[in-house]
Every structure is written in C-alpha cells, then in structure tokens.
Amino acid sequence: MNRGAAEGKAMKVFRSPARHGYAVEVSPFLPNRVACASSQFYGITGCGTLLLLNQTDTEVVLVRSWDWSDGLFDVTWSESNEHVLAAGGGDGSVQLWDTANQDAPLRVAKEHTQEVYAVDWSQTRGENLIVSGSWDRSIRWDANLSPSLTTLRGHEGVVYSAVWSPHIPGCCASASGDGTLRVWDVKAAACRLAIPAHKTEILSCDWCKYDKNMVATGSVDCSVCVWDLRNVRQPISTLLGHTYAVRRVKFSPFSRTVLASCSYDFTVRFWDVSKEQPLLDTVEHHSEFVCGLDFNLHVPNQVVDCSWDETVKIYTPACLSAATVTHG
C-alpha cells in the first residue's frame, strides 16, 4: 500500500476548512485549473461551495469560490467555453457558473425535485449538452440549462451517476440505487440497454475513452465491474479490493485498460484490466470518505481527488508515473 501516493513527484494539497469535497474535475482547456464541488456538514445540511483552484509547481491555490444555498455534489466543465462550468445541488438545481466575472450563476435550472448528484457536459463534436441525475430517479438533459429538452425515466432508485458517451452523440449512461446500469438514446428518450450490474446500489459509472463499448461501474458491494456493452451477461472484469462502497470510477485518458476508483474506505485504487493481477496500487492518503476523482487530460497520469477530510490532492501515483502512455 502506497501511503505517500506520489513517489518522486511531490503531492500538492489544498485545504478547505469546513467544506467536505464531493467532486473534482480538471479543466479540459487549462491544465492547472481544477473545480471542486463541496458541502458543509458532509452534505447533510448547510450550504455548498464551488471552489476554483489553480495548481502551481509547488502548491494549489484558491482562485475564487462561490457559495450556494444548499450542498453541491458534482461539477462539470463546459467543453466549448473555458470559463463556464455547471454544478449540481442538494436543492434540485443545476447552476451554470462563469468563472471570468460573475458573482451569481449565469443560469439556474431547478427542474429536479430532489438532490442532483450527477452533472456531465457532452464531449462529442457538435453538441453542447448537460445531463443531470437526481435522487428523484430521473435524468434530464438540456442545452445550457434552457428548459430541459428531455426527461429520461426508468430507474427505480436514486440516479447517482450520469455520463455522456465520449464516442456516440446523444448517448449517455447512468447508474442507480436500483442496481442497474442503463444506456440511453437521449434524442429518442429511450433506454437502449438496462444491465442488472450489481445486487446493491451503483454509485458511479464511466466510459472508456478508447472503446465505445466499455463501461465501468462502482458499487456499494465494494467492487468495480467493467462491461462490454455488446455482451452484458457478465462483466469482462470484476475488480476486488475496496473494503467499503466505491464512490467514483474513472478511466484513464491515456490508457485503454487503466482506471481508478475511490471509496468510502478512504483509499484510491488504480487498476489495469489487461493484467492477471489488475490492482496496480492502493493510495491511502485521506482520513475520510474519498468522493471525487479525476485524471488530468493535459498531464499524463496526474490525478486529482477530494475527500470529506476537507482536502483536494493532486499527485502522480507511483504505479503510473513509470508507465508508458498507451492508446491501444
């Protein structure tokens, strides 16, 4: 177990007193810019804060922050405007923020009736869409938070995760407390695939960046499963090692077979599903639930995570720092 996290490259830490981290995402435009969605009192009560951070060679500094009247649980950057990002709130809202000069959100959509736990901006060319998933069991997608274009219904539990396919326009995946992974054609408002992926709640899903048929799920059953959507009778890989619920899974943008997971067991784990022993490393550098996780698109193998221990950490895990970048 690697408690130091990043051998040879110093870990950078940002502390956010009284703000418990729920999600982090690195800007798709600026390699040193990171957004973090955080909440007071572990998201149970109180307000939320959206943190805009910048990493230098030696530290992570606060650029600015915005408070919201309820907890913030997820954040996503616009893929078309480097200044714009969206956050999901405990009041059922999705807010659009302009980092350049706005003290208040550009726009607020409040069409969900319960907490918004997931937001994601489409990555496919020619689209500029936001998808959101909520405790009200619905998924909504829209363009820049105009009245939502479509509501997707079918999940029988909380929608904890909703992510656009990086490959197929108008296609998103969702993971729910009902134990299913679903794939949606949003233009047709139709569920194309419903996979009973776990026997317990699924808290996260993510698409492989290099294979349109590969999706990972992370569950309360402590496992990460990797699925081939062409044959979903059983996962192509089941990754075991976490000792509490898996909160978030993320595929590497630099390798087809490498992914990371973070958990309520206070750890981040790195996996390579092409290996007979897929667990590459376990990073234990938090003292509370680890909820947010992202890879830096610009800096190979650099990882950002956040935790309920009021820290955001940026590091290059030892198991990846020596690895070659493979797109195959």
Steps between C-alpha positions, in 0.01 A plus 500: 500500500636836398427751774716770349310488172752657269859389512742735330233764435377701796132484582324837513226557755226761527312527828143622513398541865139400574443399137479130423596406145253314280638536146801635311558557131802632312432759232501362143668826392742602776734234639540666841134589561285279725140536620374340821140463617483498880246514781474598864426235761572208265216608271234415756409862572640848439625665184735397221807663353638478149878533516710616206861390552828548317806280542846649479828309501489473877146552629127529435347844548144628512412721203149572623197331650123527483258404776165335429202469732514119504767232472684453169556140394647503148671732254575493127687736267358625173666337201451816290578793734800496734328734749174310547414209727189340648435369850227280648336598828312350789203727424437325168674771300765499231689830492704641214797706621731740315844498659605820323289767667170385645414515869174313442424209268440575134195279514326264740277210400291350777300228332609211722293454815782357712880514529702511177786256549643495147571752223699445181572707189492327161838439334398403148557751223208719403312458828481730801281313744480445876363184659396485864401213728298536818364337810157550336596198281500703180765608252465828312699637215497846352699766318651760732220454756219625286180312592608138490462338162425153629438316825617139503308271734543133573728472800327374813754652737714809549707594193850544641694531174428615145773538237500569127668258265821657367442309177131494406302826464182513705589196709545494876537240773353513849549307823240469772407380842282243325816303410477564126726662245293652220599632159273764347431643156408847620361626167249214501458523880548124503693260720696279258658275760426419866766287667442351848864576572510460880274362770546821701496873422730625223655835587704568185558413136747614235572435133836382370655778294624257232222242469139603443376166639690505831339643815603464865272500805581549868265372768411483867603131477865626500565382143580668171363319196605561139239425235501435126166639387485249215477212747369592843426159646802542724773762544826459311681586825403517868746702706508414869695668779299788640356432844213752489280648228666618178399865459648584160670329206704669227671361191843638417510733198844356419441125504218279379526257789596718800237639736479642849243469777447681830307375796349549840791284623714821478707365206553556129587189301653468156428206272610358166237258371745353247713350778446171678537686830314820408557697825798727431502698823300615799547863602400575858552868568159611627342471843137502382279385209660570161220624272658688210748371242630611162795459266669808355446492123812710441753344736544125447406296809442798726202440729281734705280380785296650783371372829274572792823571691486852347789453258556493125816314399690501170760232437647248259465149645824306498339210314418726204795740501730239347237364262504568133202677346309250293206577278458147376 
